[in-house]
Amino acid sequence: MTGDVLISTQDRVGRIRLNRPKAIHALTTQMCEAMSAALLGWMQDDSVEAVVIDHAEGRGFCAGGDVVMIARSGNQDAAEAKRFFFAEYRLNHLLFTYPKPTVAIMDGITMGGGVGISLPCDFRIATENTRFAMPETGIGLFPDVGGGWYLPRLPGRVGEFMALTGARLDGAECQYLGLATHYVEQAALPDMIDRIATTPQRVQGPIGAFAANPPEAKIEQNLPLITKLFASDRLEDVLAALEADESDWALTELGTLRNKSPLSCKVSLRLMAEGAKRTSFAEEMKTEYALAGRVARTHDFREGVRALLIDKSGDPQWDPATPEEVTDEMLDVLFAPLPETEGWTPFPETNA
């Protein structure tokens, strides 16, 4: 147990509450390990029938992982970064395979690592405050924590669009795309959780009783453009399609993409293309673990974290600087599988 995660039971429900408000509950290695230990314990505990994951206080559910630590580790041997990814992906996979009903409350900022602990849950609650994104290409990383599994399975090319641009979705858009299963007003959340605690064997009933009709999903009107302009798995083709389209929307997205790491964008597109064909979430985690350990040591990741999170100068100098300079050989090196002795493994209890 760590003070950054509050673990308790309420009636017959296990409660996990992220409690690192100054960092918008960004995950640390210790937080991931504490959550996994609680979940593994409850798995064998007949007195716990369901699990609810939310945040204790502050303005977001979870803003991601401890990327500053990961970048500093990447400056050395990346051992600490790898330990974090190993623990985080084990938690992601444990939730993906969890035998009891799980509920994630995606209230406020839900990005990166927060996506990783909410999307595997059976019930994913969005609110009017939800701001959901995978913004990793802006710091030279890629949408990990299962992004290569979830995003290519969204309608049309929305997943590829989200991976490349880091687009932020609101709660209504999350429900429209199936990222959230329900939309509940924030004010109703405490009563809904209390009701779940009284009937944990029928989680869907209380959630359905408090669910509201979301406003119109703004992304719906852009889906045809997204499907058309983000159709290719080649970054150069996507940029050319956006450039050729005369719409304000396309020019705005083109401007967004020009600020992202070309290497990260190409890594992300390849991950989406391969992830769409993968048949097991454990295989996805293995691939992402090998990739993350190497990307953490790239110039672009360390430079992106410096420019956006440490110095906050907002002027990352990407290298390679253009998509054309990012070769297939560079990607092959990053995507190479690890030796079995160094690879990621799930918890034995998950039987994966």
C-alpha positions as CSV (number, residue, x, y, z in Angstrom):
1,M,0.0,0.0,0.0
2,T,1.2,3.5,-0.9
3,G,-0.2,6.9,0.0
4,D,-0.4,7.5,-3.7
5,V,-3.0,4.8,-4.0
6,L,-5.9,4.4,-1.5
7,I,-6.9,0.8,-1.4
8,S,-10.0,-0.3,0.6
9,T,-13.2,-2.3,0.4
10,Q,-16.7,-0.9,0.6
11,D,-19.3,-3.6,1.4
12,R,-18.4,-6.3,-1.2
13,V,-16.6,-3.9,-3.6
14,G,-12.8,-3.4,-3.9
15,R,-11.9,0.3,-4.2
16,I,-8.8,1.6,-5.8
17,R,-8.4,5.4,-5.6
18,L,-5.5,7.2,-7.3
19,N,-4.2,9.8,-4.8
20,R,-1.4,11.8,-6.4
21,P,-3.3,15.0,-7.1
22,K,-0.4,17.4,-7.7
23,A,0.7,15.1,-10.6
24,I,-2.9,14.6,-11.8
25,H,-2.5,11.0,-10.4
26,A,0.3,10.1,-12.9
27,L,1.3,6.5,-12.3
28,T,4.6,5.5,-10.7
29,T,6.1,2.0,-10.6
30,Q,5.0,1.7,-6.9
31,M,1.4,2.7,-7.7
32,C,1.2,0.1,-10.5
33,E,2.6,-2.6,-8.2
34,A,0.3,-1.6,-5.3
35,M,-2.8,-1.8,-7.6
36,S,-1.7,-5.2,-9.0
37,A,-1.2,-6.6,-5.5
38,A,-4.7,-5.5,-4.4
39,L,-6.3,-6.9,-7.6
40,L,-4.4,-10.2,-7.2
41,G,-5.6,-10.5,-3.6
42,W,-9.2,-9.7,-4.4
43,M,-9.2,-12.2,-7.3
44,Q,-9.0,-15.0,-4.7
45,D,-11.3,-13.3,-2.1
46,D,-14.9,-14.4,-2.3
47,S,-16.0,-11.4,-0.2
48,V,-15.0,-9.0,-3.0
49,E,-17.4,-9.3,-6.0
50,A,-16.5,-6.2,-8.1
51,V,-13.8,-3.5,-8.3
52,V,-14.1,0.3,-8.8
53,I,-11.1,2.4,-9.9
54,D,-11.3,6.2,-9.6
55,H,-9.3,9.1,-8.2
56,A,-9.5,10.6,-4.7
57,E,-9.3,14.4,-5.4
58,G,-8.2,16.9,-8.0
59,R,-9.1,17.6,-11.5
60,G,-8.4,14.4,-13.4
61,F,-8.6,10.6,-13.3
62,C,-5.0,10.0,-14.4
63,A,-2.7,12.1,-16.7
64,G,-0.4,9.2,-17.6
65,G,2.8,7.8,-16.3
66,D,5.9,9.3,-14.7
67,V,7.5,10.3,-18.0
68,V,10.1,12.6,-16.5
69,M,11.5,9.6,-14.5
70,I,11.4,7.5,-17.7
71,A,13.3,10.1,-19.7
72,R,16.0,10.5,-17.0
73,S,16.3,6.7,-16.9
74,G,16.6,6.7,-20.7
75,N,19.6,9.0,-20.3
76,Q,21.3,6.1,-18.5
77,D,20.6,2.4,-19.0
78,A,16.8,2.7,-18.9
79,A,16.6,0.0,-16.2
80,E,14.2,2.1,-14.1
81,A,12.1,2.9,-17.1
82,K,11.9,-0.8,-18.0
83,R,10.8,-1.7,-14.5
84,F,8.0,0.9,-14.7
85,F,6.8,-0.4,-18.1
86,F,7.0,-4.0,-16.9
87,A,4.9,-3.2,-13.8
88,E,2.5,-1.0,-15.7
89,Y,1.8,-3.5,-18.6
90,R,1.3,-6.3,-16.0
91,L,-1.4,-4.2,-14.4
92,N,-2.9,-3.4,-17.8
93,H,-3.0,-7.1,-18.7
94,L,-4.3,-8.1,-15.2
95,L,-7.3,-5.8,-15.7
96,F,-7.8,-7.0,-19.3
97,T,-8.1,-10.6,-18.0
98,Y,-9.7,-9.9,-14.6
99,P,-12.4,-12.5,-13.7
100,K,-14.6,-10.1,-11.6
101,P,-16.5,-7.0,-12.9
102,T,-14.3,-3.9,-13.1
103,V,-15.5,-0.3,-13.2
104,A,-13.3,2.7,-14.2
105,I,-14.5,6.3,-13.5
106,M,-12.9,8.3,-16.3
107,D,-13.8,11.7,-14.8
108,G,-11.5,14.6,-15.9
109,I,-8.2,14.1,-17.6
110,T,-7.7,10.5,-18.8
111,M,-4.5,10.2,-20.8
112,G,-1.7,7.7,-21.5
113,G,-1.4,5.5,-18.4
114,G,-5.0,6.5,-17.4
115,V,-6.2,5.1,-20.6
116,G,-4.2,1.9,-19.9
117,I,-6.1,1.3,-16.6
118,S,-9.5,2.3,-17.8
119,L,-10.0,0.7,-21.3
120,P,-9.4,-2.9,-20.0
121,C,-12.3,-2.5,-17.5
122,D,-15.7,-3.9,-18.2
123,F,-17.5,-0.7,-17.4
124,R,-16.0,2.6,-18.4
125,I,-17.8,5.7,-17.1
126,A,-17.3,9.0,-18.9
127,T,-18.6,12.3,-17.5
128,E,-19.0,15.9,-18.7
129,N,-15.4,16.5,-17.5
130,T,-13.7,13.7,-19.3
131,R,-10.8,14.7,-21.5
132,F,-9.5,11.5,-23.1
133,A,-6.3,11.4,-25.2
134,M,-3.2,9.5,-26.2
135,P,-0.8,12.5,-26.7
136,E,2.5,10.5,-26.8
137,T,3.7,11.6,-30.3
138,G,4.1,15.1,-28.9
139,I,6.8,13.9,-26.5
140,G,8.5,11.4,-28.8
141,L,6.8,8.3,-27.3
142,F,3.9,6.2,-28.8
143,P,0.4,5.2,-27.6
144,D,1.4,2.3,-25.4
145,V,-0.5,0.6,-22.5
146,G,-2.4,-1.4,-25.1
147,G,-2.9,1.5,-27.6
148,G,-1.8,-0.8,-30.4
149,W,-4.7,-3.1,-29.5
150,Y,-7.5,-0.7,-28.7
151,L,-7.0,2.2,-31.2
152,P,-7.0,0.2,-34.5
153,R,-10.2,-1.5,-33.4
154,L,-12.1,1.8,-33.3
155,P,-14.5,2.8,-36.1
156,G,-12.9,3.9,-39.4
157,R,-9.4,5.4,-38.9
158,V,-10.3,7.2,-35.6
159,G,-7.6,5.3,-33.7
160,E,-4.9,6.2,-36.2
161,F,-6.0,9.8,-36.1
162,M,-5.9,9.8,-32.3
163,A,-2.5,8.1,-32.2
164,L,-0.9,10.6,-34.6
165,T,-2.5,13.9,-33.5
166,G,-3.1,13.3,-29.8
167,A,-6.7,14.6,-30.3
168,R,-8.6,15.1,-27.1
169,L,-12.1,13.6,-26.8
170,D,-14.9,14.6,-24.4
171,G,-17.1,12.2,-22.6
172,A,-19.8,12.2,-25.2
173,E,-17.3,11.4,-27.9
174,C,-15.9,8.6,-25.8
175,Q,-19.2,7.0,-25.4
176,Y,-20.1,7.4,-29.1
177,L,-16.8,5.6,-30.1
178,G,-17.2,2.9,-27.5
179,L,-14.2,4.0,-25.4
180,A,-16.7,4.6,-22.6
181,T,-19.6,2.2,-21.9
182,H,-21.7,4.8,-20.1
183,Y,-22.0,8.6,-19.6
184,V,-22.8,9.7,-16.0
185,E,-22.9,13.3,-14.7
186,Q,-20.1,13.9,-12.2
187,A,-22.6,14.9,-9.5
188,A,-24.2,11.4,-9.6
189,L,-20.9,9.5,-9.2
190,P,-20.8,9.1,-5.4
191,D,-24.4,7.8,-5.3
192,M,-23.7,5.5,-8.2
193,I,-20.7,4.0,-6.4
194,D,-22.7,3.6,-3.2
195,R,-25.4,1.7,-5.2
196,I,-22.8,-0.5,-6.8
197,A,-21.5,-1.4,-3.4
198,T,-24.9,-2.6,-2.3
199,T,-25.5,-4.8,-5.4
200,P,-22.0,-5.7,-6.7
201,Q,-23.3,-8.9,-8.3
202,R,-25.4,-6.7,-10.7
203,V,-23.0,-3.9,-11.5
204,Q,-24.8,-2.9,-14.7
205,G,-28.0,-2.1,-12.9
206,P,-26.8,0.8,-10.8
207,I,-24.7,2.2,-13.6
208,G,-27.6,2.1,-16.0
209,A,-29.8,3.8,-13.4
210,F,-27.5,6.8,-13.1
211,A,-26.5,7.0,-16.8
212,A,-27.5,10.1,-18.7
213,N,-28.0,10.9,-22.3
214,P,-24.7,12.5,-23.5
215,P,-24.7,15.6,-25.6
216,E,-24.0,15.3,-29.4
217,A,-20.6,13.7,-30.2
218,K,-18.7,16.4,-32.1
219,I,-16.4,13.9,-33.7
220,E,-19.2,12.3,-35.6
221,Q,-19.3,15.0,-38.3
222,N,-15.6,14.6,-38.9
223,L,-15.6,10.8,-39.2
224,P,-15.8,10.7,-43.1
225,L,-12.8,13.1,-43.3
226,I,-10.8,11.1,-40.8
227,T,-11.6,7.9,-42.6
228,K,-10.5,9.4,-45.9
229,L,-7.5,11.5,-45.0
230,F,-6.0,9.1,-42.4
231,A,-6.6,6.0,-44.6
232,S,-2.9,5.2,-45.2
233,D,-0.4,3.4,-42.9
234,R,2.3,5.7,-44.4
235,L,2.8,9.0,-42.6
236,E,3.9,10.7,-45.9
237,D,0.6,9.7,-47.5
238,V,-1.4,11.1,-44.5
239,L,0.4,14.4,-44.7
240,A,-0.1,14.6,-48.5
241,A,-3.8,13.8,-48.1
242,L,-4.2,16.5,-45.5
243,E,-2.3,19.0,-47.6
244,A,-4.4,18.3,-50.7
245,D,-7.7,18.7,-48.8
246,E,-8.8,22.3,-48.7
247,S,-10.9,22.2,-45.6
248,D,-10.0,24.2,-42.4
249,W,-10.2,21.0,-40.4
250,A,-7.5,19.3,-42.6
251,L,-5.2,22.3,-42.4
252,T,-5.6,22.4,-38.6
253,E,-4.7,18.7,-38.3
254,L,-1.8,19.1,-40.7
255,G,-0.4,21.9,-38.5
256,T,-0.8,19.6,-35.5
257,L,1.0,16.7,-37.1
258,R,3.9,19.0,-38.2
259,N,4.7,19.5,-34.5
260,K,4.9,15.8,-33.7
261,S,8.0,13.6,-33.7
262,P,8.2,12.0,-37.2
263,L,9.8,9.0,-35.6
264,S,7.0,8.6,-33.1
265,C,4.4,9.0,-35.7
266,K,5.9,6.3,-37.9
267,V,6.3,4.0,-34.8
268,S,2.7,4.6,-33.9
269,L,1.3,3.8,-37.4
270,R,3.3,0.6,-37.5
271,L,2.1,-0.4,-34.1
272,M,-1.5,0.2,-35.2
273,A,-1.1,-1.8,-38.4
274,E,0.5,-4.7,-36.5
275,G,-1.8,-4.5,-33.5
276,A,-4.9,-4.7,-35.6
277,K,-3.8,-8.3,-36.6
278,R,-2.7,-9.4,-33.2
279,T,-4.9,-12.1,-31.6
280,S,-3.8,-11.8,-27.9
281,F,-3.5,-8.8,-25.6
282,A,-0.5,-10.5,-24.0
283,E,1.3,-10.5,-27.3
284,E,0.5,-6.7,-27.7
285,M,2.1,-6.1,-24.2
286,K,5.2,-8.1,-25.2
287,T,5.6,-6.0,-28.3
288,E,5.0,-2.7,-26.6
289,Y,7.4,-3.6,-23.8
290,A,10.3,-4.3,-26.2
291,L,9.4,-1.1,-28.1
292,A,9.1,1.1,-25.0
293,G,12.4,0.2,-23.5
294,R,14.1,1.2,-26.8
295,V,12.1,4.3,-27.5
296,A,12.9,5.6,-23.9
297,R,16.5,5.8,-25.0
298,T,15.9,7.7,-28.3
299,H,16.8,11.3,-28.8
300,D,13.2,12.3,-29.6
301,F,11.7,11.0,-26.4
302,R,14.3,12.7,-24.2
303,E,14.0,15.8,-26.2
304,G,10.2,15.8,-26.2
305,V,10.1,15.5,-22.4
306,R,12.7,18.2,-22.0
307,A,10.9,20.7,-24.3
308,L,7.3,20.0,-23.1
309,L,7.6,18.9,-19.5
310,I,11.0,20.0,-18.0
311,D,12.1,23.3,-19.6
312,K,8.5,23.8,-21.0
313,S,10.1,25.7,-24.0
314,G,7.7,24.0,-26.4
315,D,10.3,23.8,-29.1
316,P,11.4,20.1,-29.5
317,Q,14.1,19.6,-32.1
318,W,13.2,16.3,-33.6
319,D,15.9,14.0,-35.1
320,P,15.2,12.8,-37.8
321,A,13.5,16.1,-38.6
322,T,11.3,14.9,-41.5
323,P,9.2,11.7,-42.1
324,E,11.3,10.9,-45.2
325,E,14.4,10.6,-43.0
326,V,12.8,7.9,-40.8
327,T,13.7,4.7,-42.5
328,D,12.1,1.2,-42.3
329,E,15.5,0.0,-40.9
330,M,15.2,2.4,-38.0
331,L,11.7,1.1,-37.2
332,D,12.9,-2.6,-37.5
333,V,15.6,-2.0,-34.8
334,L,13.0,-0.5,-32.4
335,F,10.4,-3.3,-33.1
336,A,12.8,-6.2,-32.8
337,P,11.6,-8.8,-30.3
338,L,13.6,-9.2,-27.0
339,P,15.3,-12.4,-26.1
340,E,12.9,-14.6,-24.0
341,T,15.0,-14.0,-20.8
342,E,14.5,-10.2,-21.2
343,G,10.9,-10.1,-22.5
344,W,7.7,-9.0,-20.7
345,T,5.6,-11.7,-19.0
346,P,2.1,-11.5,-17.5
347,F,1.3,-12.5,-13.9
348,P,1.2,-16.3,-13.7
349,E,-2.3,-16.0,-12.1
350,T,-3.7,-14.6,-15.3
351,N,-3.1,-17.9,-17.2
352,A,-2.2,-16.0,-20.4
